[in-house]
Amino acid sequence: MSKSVVQQVIGHFNESSLSKWRIDHKRLWMEYLKTGKLPFTPKELHTTIQEIANQPENRPRGEKLLHFHKKNRFTLKEDKTPYRPEEALERFIVSNEDNFFNQVPVGGGKESIDLVVRHSMDSVEFIELKPWNSSDSPLYALVESLKNLVEYRVIVERQIKEIDVPWKVDISMLAPRQYYQDFFLLDASDSGIEENISRSINLLNDLATEFNTNISIYSLTLGNDSFRQACSQIYDHHDLTGQQIASVNEKDGINSLNRSNWAELASSRTV
């Protein structure tokens, strides 16, 4: 199986002599927070993603490209916890909002956008979601989001899929507070670490300018224990046994996951 576009982008910069840390390593994120330096400029990142996404074997393809749908099924284990917490969290978020969609195909193979918010006919938001415990740093999540943005633009520019009204696309990343504690944007009391937030805003501004988009980072207040309890209630309500697939319905909604309850940690200047 060929490597995904993101994997190829990571591989490209892994060959750089400017850093011994890969984009998908936590250590590179820590180095950035400390020094403000990355092994690439925003323009170099943009050019690399553009070139890789435009290679014939990597171009977006498939009949369901950019198809909006709501997937509400996820797997619960015998102990009533989700098999894949990120997948389950995504399902709960989508069930809360009418204009939210998930797993929207944007590339070849299984490359999809975690969450898409349809603000209007010509305005959408691509959201990269991370769970409580993840080895993927905010930098890696941003690269994933920018890759999705570039792939969408390749679809439009090459007319791979007919689109009546091209979208203005903003991108965001979303994760629970524990995730941002692990990556040193929040402290143990859930207060922002000012110097690191400021450094992150600088990065968002530089990337937003280069990629001509708005970029935001949001935090969820829902704790992992509370989320597991919500999953357990679904398991019991449906009288499941063993490991089974369950569905999230509107009545299963978690209020703290509503868009109005997300906390903005950092955002770029409006582009």
Backbone torsions as a table, in degrees:
resi	resn	phi	psi	omega
1	MET	NA	133.7	-179.7
2	SER	-70.0	153.4	-180.0
3	LYS	-71.1	149.4	176.9
4	SER	-68.8	166.7	179.1
5	VAL	-59.6	-44.4	-179.4
6	VAL	-61.5	-43.0	178.6
7	GLN	-61.9	-37.2	178.7
8	GLN	-70.0	-36.7	176.7
9	VAL	-63.9	-45.9	178.6
10	ILE	-60.0	-44.3	179.6
11	GLY	-61.2	-38.1	-180.0
12	HIS	-61.1	-48.0	-177.1
13	PHE	-79.9	-17.0	176.0
14	ASN	-65.7	-22.8	179.1
15	GLU	-82.0	-6.4	-179.6
16	SER	-70.5	142.0	177.8
17	SER	-84.2	-1.5	-175.6
18	LEU	-80.7	-15.9	-179.1
19	SER	-152.6	143.2	176.1
20	LYS	-93.6	2.8	-178.0
21	TRP	-112.4	137.6	178.8
22	ARG	-80.4	158.7	177.7
23	ILE	-57.0	-32.9	-177.2
24	ASP	-91.2	13.4	176.3
25	HIS	-101.6	136.0	178.7
26	LYS	-58.3	-32.9	-175.8
27	ARG	-61.4	-34.4	178.5
28	LEU	-65.1	-39.9	177.3
29	TRP	-62.3	-42.3	179.9
30	MET	-64.2	-39.9	177.9
31	GLU	-64.3	-38.0	179.2
32	TYR	-64.8	-45.5	179.5
33	LEU	-60.4	-31.1	-177.7
34	LYS	-81.2	-41.2	-171.4
35	THR	-115.1	-19.2	-176.0
36	GLY	76.8	12.1	-176.4
37	LYS	-110.9	143.1	175.9
38	LEU	-129.5	159.2	-179.2
39	PRO	-79.3	17.0	178.0
40	PHE	-157.7	156.4	171.1
41	THR	-91.8	161.0	175.9
42	PRO	-54.0	-39.0	179.8
43	LYS	-65.7	-41.8	178.0
44	GLU	-62.5	-39.6	177.4
45	LEU	-64.1	-45.0	-179.2
46	HIS	-60.9	-48.6	-178.8
47	THR	-61.0	-41.3	-178.3
48	THR	-66.0	-47.4	179.1
49	ILE	-61.5	-43.3	-179.2
50	GLN	-60.5	-46.1	-177.7
51	GLU	-66.4	-42.5	-178.4
52	ILE	-70.1	-43.3	-179.3
53	ALA	-66.4	-23.5	-177.5
54	ASN	-91.4	-5.3	176.2
55	GLN	-65.0	137.4	-174.7
56	PRO	-48.9	-40.7	-177.3
57	GLU	-75.0	-13.8	-177.7
58	ASN	-106.7	-9.1	-174.7
59	ARG	-62.2	146.5	178.2
60	PRO	-54.2	142.2	-179.1
61	ARG	-155.5	163.7	178.2
62	GLY	118.0	147.7	-176.9
63	GLU	-69.4	-22.6	-174.7
64	LYS	-103.3	18.9	177.5
65	LEU	-52.7	131.5	176.9
66	LEU	59.9	24.7	178.2
67	HIS	-79.7	123.7	-179.8
68	PHE	-83.7	122.6	174.2
69	HIS	-151.1	166.0	178.3
70	LYS	-115.4	114.9	174.6
71	LYS	-98.0	123.6	-176.2
72	ASN	-117.4	5.4	-177.7
73	ARG	-98.4	140.8	177.2
74	PHE	-151.8	164.1	-174.7
75	THR	-96.2	129.3	173.6
76	LEU	-107.3	136.5	178.3
77	LYS	-82.4	172.5	-177.5
78	GLU	-61.6	-28.0	178.6
79	ASP	-84.6	10.6	174.6
80	LYS	74.5	14.2	176.4
81	THR	-103.2	153.5	-178.4
82	PRO	-68.6	139.7	178.0
83	TYR	-64.5	-41.8	176.3
84	ARG	-127.0	99.7	-176.5
85	PRO	-54.4	-39.1	-179.5
86	GLU	-63.4	-41.5	178.9
87	GLU	-62.6	-46.3	-179.6
88	ALA	-64.2	-43.1	178.6
89	LEU	-60.1	-42.6	178.4
90	GLU	-58.7	-43.2	-179.6
91	ARG	-63.5	-40.9	178.9
92	PHE	-65.1	-41.4	-178.7
93	ILE	-63.5	-44.7	-178.8
94	VAL	-63.6	-34.5	-177.6
95	SER	-68.4	-17.6	-175.7
96	ASN	-85.1	-20.6	-170.5
97	GLU	-131.8	132.8	-178.2
98	ASP	-66.4	-32.9	-174.5
99	ASN	-97.6	18.2	177.0
100	PHE	-102.7	139.1	177.9
101	PHE	-135.1	160.6	-176.0
102	ASN	-137.9	160.4	179.8
103	GLN	49.9	51.8	-178.9
104	VAL	-85.0	115.4	-176.6
105	PRO	-62.4	132.0	-179.1
106	VAL	-132.3	-17.4	-178.2
107	GLY	-128.9	-158.0	176.0
108	GLY	-86.9	163.1	178.5
109	GLY	61.5	-127.8	-176.5
110	LYS	-101.0	15.0	-177.9
111	GLU	-71.2	116.6	-177.4
112	SER	-138.4	159.7	175.0
113	ILE	-87.7	130.8	-177.1
114	ASP	-56.2	-55.5	-178.1
115	LEU	-137.0	139.0	173.6
116	VAL	-125.9	130.0	176.3
117	VAL	-106.7	123.8	179.4
118	ARG	-94.7	97.2	-178.7
119	HIS	-75.2	-36.3	178.5
120	SER	-161.3	-176.4	-179.6
121	MET	-61.9	-29.3	-176.2
122	ASP	-121.6	18.7	-179.8
123	SER	-141.0	121.5	179.9
124	VAL	-134.8	167.3	177.6
125	GLU	-131.9	127.5	175.7
126	PHE	-96.1	127.2	-176.8
127	ILE	-120.1	128.2	174.0
128	GLU	-97.6	122.1	-174.1
129	LEU	-105.0	137.7	173.8
130	LYS	-127.4	145.2	-179.2
131	PRO	-85.8	-171.1	-177.6
132	TRP	-61.1	-47.4	-178.5
133	ASN	-113.8	116.1	-178.5
134	SER	-149.9	142.8	175.2
135	SER	-87.3	-6.7	-179.5
136	ASP	-80.6	118.3	-178.5
137	SER	-75.5	165.2	173.7
138	PRO	-56.8	-35.2	177.8
139	LEU	-62.6	-45.7	179.2
140	TYR	-62.3	-41.6	179.0
141	ALA	-62.3	-38.6	178.6
142	LEU	-66.5	-40.2	178.0
143	VAL	-63.9	-40.7	176.0
144	GLU	-59.5	-44.8	-179.4
145	SER	-63.9	-42.9	179.9
146	LEU	-67.2	-34.7	174.8
147	LYS	-60.7	-44.0	177.9
148	ASN	-61.1	-40.9	179.1
149	LEU	-62.5	-46.0	-179.7
150	VAL	-64.3	-41.6	179.5
151	GLU	-63.1	-39.2	176.0
152	TYR	-59.8	-43.6	-178.3
153	ARG	-67.5	-32.8	175.2
154	VAL	-63.7	-41.1	178.1
155	ILE	-58.6	-43.9	-178.7
156	VAL	-70.0	-49.5	-174.7
157	GLU	-64.6	-37.5	-178.6
158	ARG	-93.9	3.5	178.5
159	GLN	52.0	43.1	179.3
160	ILE	-69.1	-33.7	175.8
161	LYS	-134.0	137.2	-179.8
162	GLU	-71.6	124.5	179.5
163	ILE	-125.4	119.0	-176.1
164	ASP	-63.3	-48.5	-178.7
165	VAL	-127.3	108.7	178.0
166	PRO	-56.9	145.0	-174.9
167	TRP	-93.2	147.1	161.2
168	LYS	-86.1	122.4	-173.9
169	VAL	-112.7	123.4	168.1
170	ASP	-101.9	154.3	178.3
171	ILE	-125.9	150.1	-178.4
172	SER	-144.6	159.3	166.6
173	MET	-121.6	148.2	-173.4
174	LEU	-138.7	134.9	179.2
175	ALA	-160.8	159.1	175.0
176	PRO	-67.2	162.8	-177.3
177	ARG	-59.7	-36.7	-179.3
178	GLN	-57.3	-37.1	179.0
179	TYR	-60.2	-45.3	-177.4
180	TYR	-72.8	-25.1	171.8
181	GLN	-66.0	-42.9	-179.2
182	ASP	-63.8	-26.7	-179.0
183	PHE	-109.8	18.6	166.6
184	PHE	62.6	36.8	168.1
185	LEU	-101.5	-24.7	173.9
186	LEU	-122.0	148.1	175.7
187	ASP	-91.3	-174.9	-175.2
188	ALA	-62.9	-22.6	178.8
189	SER	-95.8	11.1	179.4
190	ASP	68.4	21.5	173.1
191	SER	-92.2	145.7	-179.7
192	GLY	-66.6	138.0	174.4
193	ILE	-84.7	103.6	-165.3
194	GLU	-53.2	-48.0	-177.1
195	GLU	-63.2	-40.4	-178.7
196	ASN	-73.4	-36.0	175.4
197	ILE	-63.3	-42.8	179.7
198	SER	-62.3	-42.0	177.9
199	ARG	-62.0	-40.2	179.9
200	SER	-66.0	-39.3	178.5
201	ILE	-63.0	-39.7	177.0
202	ASN	-59.6	-42.9	179.3
203	LEU	-64.0	-45.1	179.9
204	LEU	-60.8	-42.2	180.0
205	ASN	-63.2	-43.0	-179.5
206	ASP	-65.1	-44.1	-179.8
207	LEU	-68.5	-40.8	-178.8
208	ALA	-62.5	-39.7	179.2
209	THR	-65.5	-45.4	-178.6
210	GLU	-67.0	-42.4	-175.5
211	PHE	-93.7	1.3	177.6
212	ASN	53.2	58.9	179.1
213	THR	-152.4	171.2	171.7
214	ASN	-102.0	140.5	-177.2
215	ILE	-129.8	132.1	-180.0
216	SER	-134.0	154.5	175.1
217	ILE	-122.4	124.3	-176.5
218	TYR	-120.2	151.1	179.4
219	SER	-118.7	143.1	175.7
220	LEU	-102.6	142.6	-178.9
221	THR	-86.6	-14.6	-174.9
222	LEU	-65.0	126.6	177.9
223	GLY	-83.6	158.7	-177.8
224	ASN	-63.6	-39.3	-179.9
225	ASP	-63.1	-43.1	179.1
226	SER	-64.9	-37.6	179.3
227	PHE	-66.9	-42.9	178.0
228	ARG	-61.0	-36.9	178.1
229	GLN	-64.3	-40.7	178.6
230	ALA	-63.5	-38.4	177.6
231	CYS	-67.2	-40.0	179.4
232	SER	-62.7	-37.6	179.4
233	GLN	-65.0	-38.0	176.3
234	ILE	-64.3	-43.1	179.2
235	TYR	-57.7	-46.9	-179.0
236	ASP	-70.2	-40.0	-177.4
237	HIS	-61.4	-35.3	-178.0
238	HIS	-95.3	6.9	178.3
239	ASP	52.0	45.9	-179.2
240	LEU	-77.9	155.6	175.1
241	THR	-136.1	144.6	-178.7
242	GLY	65.1	-159.4	176.4
243	GLN	-88.0	121.2	-176.2
244	GLN	-142.6	165.0	176.0
245	ILE	-89.5	131.2	179.2
246	ALA	-119.7	168.7	179.7
247	SER	-125.4	143.4	174.2
248	VAL	-97.8	125.2	177.2
249	ASN	-111.7	171.7	-178.1
250	GLU	-56.4	-37.3	-177.7
251	LYS	-68.4	-14.6	179.1
252	ASP	-90.0	2.1	-174.4
253	GLY	-56.1	147.8	177.6
254	ILE	-113.4	116.0	-171.7
255	ASN	-57.9	-37.7	-176.5
256	SER	-67.0	-13.6	177.9
257	LEU	-86.9	-7.7	177.8
258	ASN	-59.5	145.3	-177.9
259	ARG	-53.7	-37.4	-177.9
260	SER	-63.7	-16.1	-178.0
261	ASN	-103.4	5.0	175.3
262	TRP	-75.4	143.2	177.9
263	ALA	-104.7	126.8	178.5
264	GLU	-79.9	122.7	177.4
265	LEU	-92.7	-37.4	-177.6
266	ALA	-158.8	149.7	179.6
267	SER	-154.1	148.8	177.4
268	SER	-79.2	166.0	170.4
269	ARG	-64.8	149.1	-179.6
270	THR	-63.3	128.9	179.3
271	VAL	-98.2	NA	NA
